[in-house]
């Protein structure tokens, strides 16, 4: 059953509802939008805290249980890998499962497995402990993918004309979760031991479940006929995919936080390009790269990290609405089905980079040092930014030629209509 404020049929381009009862519909939609924002903020904050809480103390505890550094890295890395796979599956079957059910179920399972992580110190050391760590971490990744895929789709459905701005503002809660997770986890670990950080945080996430069951609207839609493959082979989407992967790889390389708003829609594509080019420059100056012959200083490192957060946000936030608009321009239906595909693809691409970033970053750091490793990471961002910029220039040129041709044809038709009929 549709929620009270869910408009019947597709929205017109301006996003206005039907003329009759416009004021009441607007009021109901406004209330639903507030509830959607609360729900999305809760999953962004809770899931990012659950994700980041491991950092300060888990490696040390895992070593005590017989896990090597390589295995510990794999326990962290498997999260992104299974997040990738689950995002693709959940994005495809979002409409069949139901966005609200997927959101609530994902949050419930995430909270539950976070509590379970808190009792892993009671598990026998060695292979049993390692296997349980992988099992719990993989389950958490799958549940997170379900909740975030559903959240992105619901946000795009509730805010069809402001997707980039809304998603950008909610990134502040993701950043807050990433910032609060490690110090809060470290404090609770030092004060109360291993179990308390996980159990407390898991219980907080579980308490959010009944709240979201009550306030989250239930959007329904018919299954679509399109697939991920049909979406990702679109040239524009393929290039944006490259950008997303390079950005998430960079975040995995440094693990900074992000909290930004996007600017006006007509600037969106160039934010995507220039943000990536600035990000590339930031990585060149992080070391700095040896060929720059600049001495590394603390103030420069801090400044570059701040600029990197801003530039990465410039590229990241417009990516989702750009893929969505490209899908619509190429015949994908406007509805929850396409939103699910785009959300799943975005999450999957982000996970690819989040897996490659720390994996290749750690390897390159060991082999060639941080300066050259950061420069190579910057080269990835530079390449994707240049490719994206070239695509937009070609697209702009093609549209101008098409517009010019249409104007010429229109003028010829007008002249023909004005000529007297000689017959």
N, C-alpha and C positions, 0 to 999 in steps of 0.2 A: 504493500500500500504506500502510495506516495506521501511525502510529508506535506503539511498544509501549505507551505510556501513554495513548493516545487511547481514551477510553471508548466502548463500543459503544452507539449510540443516544443519545437526548437525556438530559441530566443531570436528576435530580430537582431540585425547587426549592431544597433545601438545599445542593446541590452535592456531595453524598456519592455515592461510587461504589457498585457493587453490594456486598452484604454479604460475599460470598465473596472471600477474599484481599484484604480491604480494606487490610490493613497493607502488603502488597507493592505494590498499586496506588498507594497513597498515596506510597510511597517512590519509585516510578518517576515519578509525576507531579511530585513535588518536584524530582527531578533535571531533568526536562524544563523545568519552570518556571524553574529557574536558568539553563539554556541559553537559553531565550527572553529572559530579562532581559538576559543578556550580548549577545545579538544585537541587541535593541532599543536598548540603550545604545550599542552601536557605531555604529548607523546614525544615531541622534540626535546623537551627538557629531561624527561624521565629516561628516555632511551639513550641519550648522549651521556648522562651521568652513569648509567649502567655500563656503557661502553668504555668510558674513560677511567672508571674507578679502579681497574686492575693495575694500572701503571705503577703506582708507588711501591707496592708491597708484594704483588703476586709472584714476580720472578724469583724473589728471594725465597718465598714459601715453596715454590715449585722445585727449586734447587734442593731444598731440604728433603723433598719427596723423591729425589732421584731423577728429575728431568734435566736434560742437558740444555745449553743455551739454544741449540738448533731446534730442539723440540719445543722450547718455550716460544721461540719465534714462530714456529708453525701453529702453535695454539692461538697466538694473536692473529696470524695471517689467515687461518682457515675461516675466520669470521667474514672477511671481505669476499672470499671465494664463494662461500655458500649464500651470502647476501646477494651476490651476482646471480647465481642460479635461481634462487627463490624469487628474486625480483622479476625475472623473465616469466616464470610460471604464474605468479600471482597477477602480474600485469595482464597476461593473456586471459586468465579466468576470473578477473575481478567481477565482471557482470554476473557470471554464473554463481559465484560464492556470495556476493553482496558486499558492497563497500563498508557498510557499518559493521556487519558481522566480522569481516576481515580485520577491521581496525580494532575492535574490542577484543577479539580472540587473540590477535597478535600482542596487544598490550598485556592481556592476562597471562599468556605463556611467558612473555618476557619477564614479567614480575616474578612468576613462579620459578623460572630457571635461575634468576638472580639470587633468590633465597637458597636454592640448591647449591649454588656456587659457594655459599657460606658454610656448608657442611662438608665440603670436599677435604678439609683437613682431617676428617675422621676416617677417610678412605685409606686403605693400606698403600704404602709407598710402592713405587715401581710402575709396571705396566698397567695395573688396575687404576691407579691415580691418573696416569696420563690418558688412558682411554676415557675415563669419566670426564676429565677436563675437555677433551675434544667433543664428547657427546653433548655436554652442557653448553659449550661455546657455540657449536653448530646449531643447536636448538634455539639459542638466543638470537643468532644471526637470521634464521628463518622467520622467527616471530617478529623481529625488527623489520625485516623486508616486507612482511605482510602489513604491518601497521603503517609504515611510511608510504608504501605504494597506495594504500587506501586513503591515507591522509592527503597526499598530493592530488589524487583524483577528486576527492570531496572538496578540497580548496578550489580547484579549477572549476568545479561545477557551481560552487556557491559564489565565486567571484570571477565570472567569465570575462569581464572587461579589465580586471586589475590583478591578473595572475602573478605577474612579475613583482609588483609592489607588495602584495600580501605575502608571497613566499619569501621575499627578501626581508620583510619585517620579522617573520617568524624564525629566520635564521639567527636572530638575536637569542632566542631560547636554546637553539642548538649550541651556539657559542657559550651561553651561560652554563649549559650542562657540561660541556667540555672543560670549562674553567673551574666549576665547582667540584666536579667529580674527583680529581686527584687530591686536592688539599683536604676535602671532606673525608675521603676514604683513608688518607694517610693519618689524619687526626683520630678518627674512630679506631683505626688499627692500633695506633700507639696507646690509646686510652683503654680500649676494651678487648683487643685481640682480633684474630682473623675473621671470626664469624659475624660480628656485629655490623660492619659496613655493608655487607651483602644482604643480610637479613633485614636491616632497617630500610635500606633503599628498595629492596624487593617488595617489602610490605607497603611502602609509600606508593609504588607503581600499582600494586594490586588495589589499593584504596581508590585510585583514579578510575578503575574499571566501572564500578556502579555509577559514578558521576557521568562518564561518557555514555553509558547505556541509556541514561535518562535524557541527556541534552543533545546528543548527536543526531542530526536529521537523517532520515533513511531515504537516500536517493536510489531510484531503480531505473534500469534502462534495458533495452533489448540487446542481445549479443550482436556484435559486429561481424562483418565478413572479412575484415582485414587481419593481417598478421604482423608480427615483429619484422619478419624478413621484408615484407612489402614496405614497411615504414623505413627501415634502416638503409635500404638500397636507394632511397631518394638522395640525390647528390648533396643537397643542402643539409639533410639530417646526418648523412655520413660525415661531413666535415665538422658539424657541430659535435658529433659523437667523439671525434678526434680531440676537439677542444675540451670536452668534459673529462675525458680520460686523462689528458695531460694535466688538467687542473687538480683532479682528485689524486693523481700520482704525486703532485707537488705537495698537497696537504699530507699525504702519507709520508713523504720525505721529511717534512718539518713538523707536522702535527700542530699547526697554529689554529686559531679560531676565527670565525667569520661572523660579522653582523652588519648588514648593509641594506640600504634601500636602493631600488633601481630608479633611474630617471625616466624622462618621457619616452613614449613608445617609438617615436621616429628616430631616437638616438640609440635604440636598443641594439641594432646590429653592429654599430661602431663601438659601443661599449664592449661587446663581445670580442671584437678584434683588438682594439687598443689596450683593453685590460690584459689580454694575453701577452701582447708585446711588452707591456710594462712589467708583467710578471717575469718574463724571460730576462729582462734587464736586472730585476731584483736578484735572481739566482746567480747571475754573473758577478754581482757585487757582494754576494753573501760571504764568499771565501776570503777576499775576492779571488776571481779567476787569475791564475798566475800570469797570463799574457797581459793583464791590465797593469801590472807592476804597482799595485796600491797596497799599502800596509794595512793589515787587518786591525781594526779598532772596535772597542765595545760600542761606542756611540753610533758608529756606522752600521754595525750589526743590528742594533735595536731599531734604527731608522729604516733600514731595508725591510725588516720584518713587518713594521707598521705599513709601509708602502705596499708590500706584498699582499697583506690582508685586504687593503683597499682595491688593488688592481685585480686580485683574484675574484673579489666580489663583483667587480664590474663585468667580468666575463661569465661568472657562474650563474648569477640570477637571471640574465636574459635568455639563457640557454633553453630552459623549459618552455617558456611561451613561444620562442622561435621554432622549436620542433613542433609544437602544437599548431601554430599557424601554418607551417609548411605542410603538415598532414592534412589540414582542412583544404588548403589550396590544391592538393593533389587527390581530392575525392574521398578522403576519410570522413565518415559521418560525424556530425557534431553531437556528442553524447558521452555517456560514462564509459562506453566500450573503448573509444579512442583515447579518452583520458587515462584509462587503465593501461593501454599499450604504451603511451608516452611516459607515464609514471614509472612503469616497470623498466622501460628502456633506459630512462635517466638513472634509476637506481642501479641497474646492472652495469652501465658504463662507469658510474662513479665507483662501484666496487672493483671493476677491472683496474682502475688507476690506484685505488686504495690498496690493492693487492700488489701491484707492480712497484709502487712507490717505495714502501719500506723494504721490499725484497731486493730490488735492484739497487736501492740506495745503500743498504747495508753491505751488499757485495762490492759496489763501486768504492765505497768509503774504505773498505779493507784493502782494496787493490791499488787505488790511485789517490786516496786521500779526499778530504772533504771539499777542498777548493775545486778540483777537477770534477768531482762527482756532482757538485752543485751546478757547475757550468754546463755539464751534459743534461741535467734536469732542465736548465734554462733553455737549452737548444731545442728540447721537445716542445716547450711552450712557444718558443719563437717560430718553429716550423708550423705548428697548428694555427698560430695567429696569422702568419703570412698566407697560408693556404685559405683560411677563412676570409681574409681581406680580399684576396684575388677572386674568390668565388663571388663575393658581394659586388665587386667592380664589374665582373662579367655579367652578373644578373642585372645590374643597373643599366649597363650598356644595351643588353638584349631588350629590356623593357622600353628603353628610349626609342630604339629602332622600331619596335612593335607599335608604340604610340604614334611615331612619326608616320608609319605606313598607314595606320588607321585614319589619321588626319588627312593624308593625301587621298585615300579612297573616299572618305567622306566628302571632301571638296569636289572630287570628280563626279560623285553622285549628285551633288547640288547643282553643278554646272549642267549636267545632263538633263536634270529636271527642269531647268530654266530655258533650255533650247526649244524653239518652236517646233511643233510637229509638222514635218514637210509632207506627210502622206495625206 
